[in-house]
Amino acid sequence: MTWNPNPVPASVARASIRAHAELYGVSIAQILGERRLKHLVKARLDIIEHLVIDLGYSGHSVAKAMNRDHTTIAHHLRTLR
């Protein structure tokens, strides 16, 4: 993995969110929503891991793509360690 300073392209973010929504059996709106149900949090965590760890996008750009605060992304990344 190399760090990618560019923003997450909307198509990449949508594809990742759509794939994880199908995998978890939830809607895209639920993933992007505010509810903190365990299965939704897990889906979001997997999306963040894919975009940051696997693809190398910054936490700030992932936060913007997912309508989250960057500190939320940082918290999720700390839970992965």
C-alpha positions, -999 to +999 in steps of 0.1 A: +000+000+000+012+035-008-003+067+005-026+085-019-029+122-011-057+127-036-094+127-025-113+094-028-130+095-062-167+094-059-169+063-081-144+044-058-163+054-027-197+045-041-184+011-054-169+002-020-200+013-001-223-005-025-202-037-023-202-036+015-239-028+017-246-060-004-222-080+017-239-070+050-274-070+036-280-033+044-288-002+023-264+024+013-285+049+032-281+029+064-243+028+060-241+065+054-267+072+081-262+081+118-274+049+135-248+030+155-261-005+152-233-031+155-237-045+120-237-010+105-206+000+124-188-032+113-198-024+076-184+011+080-152-002+096-147-025+067-152+003+042-127+025+060-102-003+062-105-009+025-102+028+015-074+037+039-054+005+045-059-012+011-061+017-013-041+043+007-065+072+008-062+097+037-086+096+066-097+131+058-107+122+023-125+090+034-143+111+061-155+135+034-167+106+011-186+090+040-201+122+055-182+116+087-159+137+108-122+128+103-119+120+140-145+092+135-122+077+108-092+080+131-111+062+159-121+034+136-085+030+124-073+028+160-097-001+166-081-020+137-047-021+155 
